[in-house]
Amino acid sequence: MLYIFDKDGTLVQDVDGKRPPNTLDEQKPFPDVLPKCQALIAEGHLLAVASNQGGVAFGLMTAEQAHMLVQHITTYIGATTYAVCVTHPNGKTKSARRESRFRKPSGGMIEYLMDAFGVSKADTVYIGDMDSDQQAAEAAGVAFEWAKDFFGREA
């Protein structure tokens, strides 16, 4: 089974009420993430991360910073790879102001990761915390679980 996780609000929590995190100091993993992900890996499952990082399109961080943040949590949970979308149709940065089939709620990032692993829709689950995450899973034709339910968090 391939488990694909959203990043912000799913794997990492807000620090000082700032969302999304733009630096490693602002990116704090939820305490339940590592044990759950380690258990999944021990059971032979594959893990990946798919994250919109629209802050790039609004000039809040560079694409390199966005990739570094996603790569950091990907490595932390023991995932093999990640997909990130740095564009936003209403962005302030001209180079990142555009639509993309990879930007959730589209299913492009999920489809990309399934292709990378050679895994079917039936063998993929996307875990997230926002309606756009659920919509992305539906667009890609995969199962969806809310992060609070998957990790057993209080609502």
C-alpha positions as CSV (number, residue, x, y, z in Angstrom):
1,M,0.0,0.0,0.0
2,L,1.2,3.5,-0.8
3,Y,0.4,6.1,1.8
4,I,0.7,9.7,0.6
5,F,0.6,12.5,3.1
6,D,-0.2,16.1,2.9
7,K,2.4,18.2,4.9
8,D,1.0,21.2,6.6
9,G,-1.7,20.4,9.2
10,T,-1.2,16.7,8.6
11,L,2.4,15.9,9.3
12,V,3.5,19.3,10.8
13,Q,1.7,21.6,13.1
14,D,1.6,25.4,13.3
15,V,4.2,26.9,15.6
16,D,3.2,30.2,17.2
17,G,0.0,30.1,15.1
18,K,1.8,30.7,11.9
19,R,0.6,28.7,9.0
20,P,2.1,27.5,6.8
21,P,5.7,27.2,8.1
22,N,8.2,29.0,6.0
23,T,11.4,27.9,7.9
24,L,12.6,24.7,9.6
25,D,12.2,26.5,13.0
26,E,8.5,27.0,12.2
27,Q,8.0,23.3,11.1
28,K,7.2,21.1,14.0
29,P,6.0,17.5,13.4
30,F,3.0,16.3,15.3
31,P,4.2,13.9,18.0
32,D,2.1,11.0,16.6
33,V,3.5,11.2,13.1
34,L,6.8,9.3,13.5
35,P,5.6,6.3,15.4
36,K,2.7,5.8,13.0
37,C,4.9,6.2,9.9
38,Q,7.6,3.8,11.4
39,A,4.9,1.2,12.0
40,L,3.7,1.5,8.4
41,I,7.2,1.1,7.0
42,A,7.7,-1.9,9.3
43,E,4.6,-3.5,7.8
44,G,6.1,-3.0,4.3
45,H,4.1,0.0,3.2
46,L,5.5,2.8,1.0
47,L,5.3,6.4,2.1
48,A,5.4,9.7,0.2
49,V,4.4,13.4,0.7
50,A,2.4,15.6,-1.6
51,S,2.2,19.3,-0.7
52,N,1.0,22.6,-2.1
53,Q,3.6,25.3,-1.2
54,G,1.8,28.3,-2.6
55,G,3.9,30.6,-0.4
56,V,6.4,30.6,-3.2
57,A,3.9,32.2,-5.5
58,F,3.2,34.9,-2.9
59,G,6.9,35.7,-2.3
60,L,6.9,34.2,1.2
61,M,9.7,31.8,0.4
62,T,11.8,30.6,-2.5
63,A,11.1,27.3,-4.4
64,E,14.4,26.0,-2.9
65,Q,13.1,26.7,0.6
66,A,9.8,25.0,-0.1
67,H,11.5,21.9,-1.4
68,M,13.8,21.9,1.6
69,L,10.9,22.0,4.0
70,V,9.1,19.2,2.2
71,Q,12.3,17.1,1.8
72,H,13.0,17.5,5.6
73,I,9.6,16.1,6.7
74,T,9.8,13.4,3.9
75,T,13.2,12.2,5.4
76,Y,11.9,12.5,8.9
77,I,9.0,10.1,8.4
78,G,11.1,7.7,6.3
79,A,9.2,8.4,3.1
80,T,10.9,7.6,-0.2
81,T,10.0,10.7,-2.2
82,Y,7.7,13.7,-2.4
83,A,5.9,16.0,-4.9
84,V,5.4,19.7,-4.4
85,C,3.5,22.4,-6.2
86,V,4.8,25.9,-5.8
87,T,2.4,27.6,-8.2
88,H,-0.9,29.5,-7.3
89,P,-3.3,31.0,-9.9
90,N,-3.5,34.2,-7.8
91,G,0.2,34.4,-6.8
92,K,2.1,37.7,-6.7
93,T,5.3,36.2,-8.2
94,K,4.9,36.2,-12.0
95,S,6.9,33.0,-12.6
96,A,4.7,31.0,-10.1
97,R,1.3,32.6,-11.0
98,R,-0.4,30.0,-13.0
99,E,-2.8,27.0,-12.8
100,S,-1.2,23.6,-12.5
101,R,-2.6,20.1,-12.7
102,F,-0.3,19.3,-9.8
103,R,-1.9,21.9,-7.4
104,K,-4.5,20.4,-5.1
105,P,-7.4,20.0,-5.4
106,S,-6.3,18.5,-8.7
107,G,-5.0,15.0,-8.4
108,G,-1.7,15.5,-10.4
109,M,0.7,15.1,-7.5
110,I,-1.0,12.0,-6.3
111,E,-1.0,10.5,-9.8
112,Y,2.7,11.4,-10.3
113,L,3.6,9.6,-7.1
114,M,1.5,6.5,-8.0
115,D,3.3,6.4,-11.3
116,A,6.7,6.8,-9.6
117,F,6.0,3.8,-7.4
118,G,4.1,1.8,-10.0
119,V,1.2,1.5,-7.6
120,S,-2.5,1.3,-8.6
121,K,-5.3,3.6,-7.4
122,A,-6.7,0.7,-5.4
123,D,-3.4,0.4,-3.5
124,T,-3.1,4.2,-2.6
125,V,-4.4,6.2,0.2
126,Y,-4.1,10.0,0.6
127,I,-4.1,11.5,4.1
128,G,-4.9,15.2,4.6
129,D,-6.6,17.8,6.7
130,M,-8.3,20.1,4.2
131,D,-11.2,19.8,1.8
132,S,-8.7,20.4,-1.0
133,D,-6.9,17.2,0.1
134,Q,-10.1,15.2,0.0
135,Q,-10.9,16.7,-3.5
136,A,-7.4,15.8,-4.7
137,A,-7.8,12.2,-3.6
138,E,-11.2,12.1,-5.4
139,A,-9.7,13.6,-8.5
140,A,-6.9,11.0,-8.5
141,G,-9.4,8.2,-7.8
142,V,-7.8,7.1,-4.6
143,A,-9.0,6.5,-1.0
144,F,-8.9,9.4,1.4
145,E,-8.5,9.6,5.2
146,W,-8.7,12.6,7.4
147,A,-5.4,13.2,9.3
148,K,-7.2,13.4,12.6
149,D,-8.8,10.0,12.1
150,F,-5.7,8.3,10.6
151,F,-3.5,9.5,13.5
152,G,-6.2,9.2,16.1
153,R,-6.1,12.9,17.0
154,E,-8.7,14.9,19.0
155,A,-10.8,17.0,16.7
